[in-house]
Amino acid sequence: MNEAHDIRIRPGSPADAPAVLDMLDSAVAWMNDRGNTEQWGTTPYSRRPGGAERVERYMTGNTPYIAESAGTPVGAMVLDSGPSPVMPIAPAGEPERFVRLLVSDRRHAGRGIGAALLAHAVEETRRAGVRLLRVDCWAGGGGRLVAFYEQNGFTRTDTFLDGAWPGQVLARRVA
């Protein structure tokens, strides 16, 4: 288990889907309250066509992890063996782990939840004998999200557009 402050990371399960969906909904509201309507739009994730089903697939078809504080889910991460096939991101050309989802409960912002989950992703990548960990994120908003990943040891690689949505792929080598 990875612990940052009072954060404990455990494997996720289908039972965590409602908590993850709630985190995604609250993240959309938090972004919208700050004027960011471009990153994840304005519709709560739970009301998007296929949104709840996508979270359920994350919890069953990928490798989910839940960050908890005092037994309450405060963050989630989903690892996979590559980028989403619906995203315009080229395969790495070598074995990799890919962060498909990273979200934290904004009521617990500033506690290192995202950083703890990314550190756990590094550990899991190393444990699997894989040397490459990648993630993609929104590249808008002045690059603040890209900078977050860079502060956590990732390096910019490829940029892409998903429609009008600007994206950035970042990579981290794992020893």
The 8 nearest C-alpha neighbors of each residue, nearest first, counted from 0:
[[1, 8, 2, 7, 9, 119, 10, 6],
 [0, 2, 8, 7, 119, 3, 115, 6],
 [1, 3, 7, 6, 4, 0, 5, 8],
 [4, 2, 6, 5, 115, 1, 111, 7],
 [3, 5, 6, 2, 110, 111, 7, 68],
 [4, 6, 3, 68, 2, 7, 69, 67],
 [7, 5, 68, 3, 2, 67, 4, 66],
 [6, 8, 2, 67, 66, 1, 68, 0],
 [9, 7, 66, 65, 1, 0, 67, 64],
 [8, 10, 65, 64, 11, 66, 7, 0],
 [11, 9, 64, 63, 65, 12, 8, 62],
 [12, 10, 64, 63, 65, 15, 9, 58],
 [11, 13, 14, 58, 15, 10, 59, 63],
 [14, 12, 58, 15, 16, 59, 55, 11],
 [13, 15, 12, 16, 17, 11, 58, 18],
 [16, 14, 13, 18, 12, 17, 19, 11],
 [15, 17, 19, 13, 18, 14, 55, 20],
 [18, 16, 20, 19, 15, 21, 14, 51],
 [19, 17, 21, 15, 20, 16, 22, 72],
 [20, 18, 22, 16, 21, 17, 23, 15],
 [19, 21, 17, 23, 22, 18, 16, 24],
 [20, 22, 18, 24, 19, 23, 25, 17],
 [23, 21, 19, 25, 104, 20, 24, 26],
 [22, 24, 26, 20, 21, 25, 44, 19],
 [25, 23, 43, 21, 44, 27, 26, 22],
 [24, 26, 28, 22, 27, 23, 29, 21],
 [27, 25, 29, 23, 28, 24, 22, 30],
 [28, 26, 30, 24, 25, 29, 31, 43],
 [27, 29, 25, 31, 26, 30, 32, 24],
 [30, 28, 26, 32, 27, 31, 25, 33],
 [31, 29, 35, 33, 27, 32, 28, 26],
 [30, 32, 35, 34, 28, 33, 36, 29],
 [33, 31, 29, 30, 34, 28, 35, 27],
 [32, 34, 30, 31, 35, 29, 36, 28],
 [33, 35, 31, 32, 36, 30, 37, 29],
 [36, 34, 31, 30, 37, 33, 38, 32],
 [35, 37, 40, 31, 41, 38, 34, 39],
 [36, 38, 40, 35, 39, 164, 139, 41],
 [37, 39, 40, 36, 137, 35, 139, 164],
 [40, 38, 37, 27, 36, 41, 42, 30],
 [39, 41, 36, 37, 38, 42, 27, 31],
 [40, 42, 36, 43, 27, 31, 39, 28],
 [41, 43, 40, 44, 47, 46, 27, 39],
 [44, 42, 24, 46, 45, 27, 41, 47],
 [43, 45, 24, 47, 46, 50, 23, 42],
 [44, 46, 43, 50, 51, 47, 20, 24],
 [47, 45, 44, 43, 48, 42, 50, 51],
 [48, 46, 50, 44, 45, 49, 42, 43],
 [47, 49, 50, 46, 51, 45, 44, 52],
 [48, 50, 52, 51, 53, 47, 46, 45],
 [51, 49, 47, 53, 52, 45, 44, 48],
 [52, 50, 54, 53, 45, 49, 55, 20],
 [53, 51, 55, 49, 54, 50, 56, 57],
 [52, 54, 56, 50, 55, 51, 49, 57],
 [53, 55, 57, 51, 56, 52, 16, 58],
 [54, 56, 52, 58, 57, 53, 16, 51],
 [57, 55, 53, 59, 60, 58, 54, 52],
 [58, 56, 54, 61, 55, 59, 60, 53],
 [57, 59, 13, 55, 56, 12, 63, 60],
 [60, 58, 56, 57, 61, 13, 55, 12],
 [61, 59, 56, 57, 58, 62, 55, 79],
 [62, 60, 57, 79, 59, 63, 58, 78],
 [61, 63, 78, 77, 79, 64, 58, 60],
 [64, 62, 77, 11, 58, 76, 10, 61],
 [65, 63, 10, 11, 76, 9, 75, 77],
 [64, 66, 75, 11, 9, 8, 74, 10],
 [67, 65, 8, 74, 7, 73, 72, 75],
 [68, 66, 72, 71, 7, 73, 70, 6],
 [67, 69, 6, 71, 70, 5, 7, 73],
 [68, 70, 71, 67, 5, 6, 7, 72],
 [69, 71, 68, 67, 72, 7, 66, 73],
 [72, 70, 67, 68, 69, 73, 66, 18],
 [71, 73, 67, 66, 74, 65, 68, 70],
 [74, 72, 104, 67, 66, 103, 71, 68],
 [75, 73, 103, 66, 102, 104, 65, 72],
 [74, 76, 65, 102, 64, 101, 66, 103],
 [77, 75, 101, 100, 64, 63, 116, 65],
 [76, 78, 63, 100, 99, 62, 98, 64],
 [79, 77, 98, 62, 97, 99, 63, 61],
 [78, 80, 97, 81, 61, 96, 62, 98],
 [79, 81, 96, 95, 97, 78, 82, 94],
 [82, 80, 97, 79, 96, 95, 83, 90],
 [83, 81, 97, 84, 88, 99, 90, 86],
 [82, 84, 85, 86, 81, 99, 88, 87],
 [83, 85, 86, 82, 87, 88, 81, 89],
 [86, 84, 83, 87, 82, 88, 161, 89],
 [85, 87, 83, 84, 88, 161, 82, 89],
 [88, 86, 161, 89, 85, 159, 160, 84],
 [89, 87, 86, 90, 82, 159, 83, 168],
 [88, 90, 91, 87, 82, 92, 86, 157],
 [91, 89, 92, 88, 81, 82, 93, 95],
 [90, 92, 93, 89, 95, 94, 81, 131],
 [91, 93, 90, 94, 89, 95, 81, 131],
 [94, 92, 91, 95, 90, 131, 130, 129],
 [95, 93, 129, 131, 92, 96, 91, 80],
 [96, 94, 131, 132, 80, 129, 93, 81],
 [95, 97, 80, 132, 79, 81, 124, 78],
 [96, 98, 133, 81, 79, 78, 134, 132],
 [97, 99, 78, 134, 100, 77, 133, 79],
 [100, 98, 77, 78, 97, 79, 82, 134],
 [101, 99, 77, 76, 98, 102, 78, 75],
 [100, 102, 76, 75, 77, 113, 103, 98],
 [103, 101, 75, 74, 100, 76, 23, 22],
 [104, 102, 74, 73, 105, 75, 22, 113],
 [103, 105, 73, 22, 106, 107, 74, 108],
 [104, 106, 108, 107, 103, 26, 25, 29],
 [107, 105, 104, 108, 73, 103, 25, 109],
 [106, 108, 105, 104, 110, 109, 73, 103],
 [109, 107, 105, 110, 106, 104, 103, 111],
 [108, 110, 111, 107, 112, 105, 113, 106],
 [109, 111, 108, 112, 107, 4, 3, 113],
 [110, 112, 114, 113, 109, 115, 3, 108],
 [113, 111, 115, 114, 110, 116, 74, 103],
 [112, 114, 116, 115, 111, 117, 103, 101],
 [113, 115, 117, 111, 116, 112, 118, 151],
 [116, 114, 118, 112, 113, 117, 3, 111],
 [115, 117, 119, 113, 118, 114, 112, 120],
 [116, 118, 120, 114, 119, 115, 113, 121],
 [119, 117, 115, 121, 120, 116, 114, 122],
 [118, 120, 116, 122, 117, 121, 123, 115],
 [121, 119, 117, 123, 118, 122, 124, 116],
 [120, 122, 124, 118, 119, 123, 125, 117],
 [123, 121, 119, 125, 120, 124, 126, 118],
 [124, 122, 126, 120, 125, 121, 119, 127],
 [125, 123, 121, 127, 129, 122, 126, 120],
 [124, 126, 128, 122, 127, 123, 129, 121],
 [125, 127, 123, 128, 124, 122, 129, 121],
 [128, 126, 124, 125, 129, 123, 122, 130],
 [129, 127, 125, 126, 124, 130, 123, 173],
 [130, 128, 124, 127, 125, 131, 95, 94],
 [129, 131, 173, 172, 174, 128, 125, 95],
 [132, 130, 95, 172, 173, 129, 171, 96],
 [133, 131, 96, 171, 97, 95, 170, 172],
 [134, 132, 170, 97, 169, 171, 98, 96],
 [135, 133, 98, 169, 97, 168, 170, 136],
 [136, 134, 168, 167, 169, 166, 133, 137],
 [135, 137, 167, 166, 138, 168, 134, 145],
 [136, 138, 166, 139, 165, 38, 167, 144],
 [137, 139, 166, 142, 165, 167, 136, 145],
 [140, 138, 141, 142, 137, 165, 38, 166],
 [141, 139, 142, 143, 138, 35, 144, 137],
 [140, 142, 139, 143, 138, 144, 145, 146],
 [141, 143, 145, 138, 140, 139, 144, 146],
 [144, 142, 146, 145, 141, 140, 147, 139],
 [145, 143, 147, 146, 142, 148, 137, 138],
 [144, 146, 142, 148, 147, 143, 138, 149],
 [145, 147, 149, 143, 144, 148, 150, 142],
 [148, 146, 144, 150, 145, 149, 143, 151],
 [147, 149, 151, 145, 150, 146, 153, 144],
 [148, 150, 153, 146, 151, 152, 147, 154],
 [151, 149, 147, 148, 152, 146, 153, 145],
 [150, 152, 148, 149, 153, 147, 114, 117],
 [151, 153, 149, 150, 171, 148, 154, 170],
 [154, 152, 149, 171, 170, 148, 169, 151],
 [155, 153, 169, 170, 149, 171, 156, 152],
 [156, 154, 169, 168, 170, 157, 153, 167],
 [155, 157, 169, 168, 154, 170, 158, 167],
 [158, 156, 168, 167, 155, 159, 169, 88],
 [159, 157, 167, 166, 168, 156, 160, 165],
 [160, 158, 166, 165, 167, 161, 157, 87],
 [159, 161, 165, 164, 162, 166, 163, 158],
 [160, 162, 164, 163, 165, 87, 159, 86],
 [161, 163, 164, 160, 165, 159, 87, 166],
 [162, 164, 161, 160, 165, 37, 166, 159],
 [165, 163, 161, 160, 162, 166, 137, 38],
 [166, 164, 160, 138, 137, 159, 139, 163],
 [167, 165, 137, 138, 159, 136, 158, 160],
 [166, 168, 158, 136, 138, 135, 157, 159],
 [169, 167, 135, 157, 156, 134, 158, 155],
 [168, 170, 155, 154, 156, 134, 133, 153],
 [171, 169, 133, 153, 154, 132, 134, 155],
 [170, 172, 153, 132, 131, 133, 152, 154],
 [173, 171, 131, 130, 132, 174, 170, 153],
 [172, 174, 130, 131, 125, 171, 121, 132],
 [173, 130, 172, 125, 129, 131, 128, 121]]
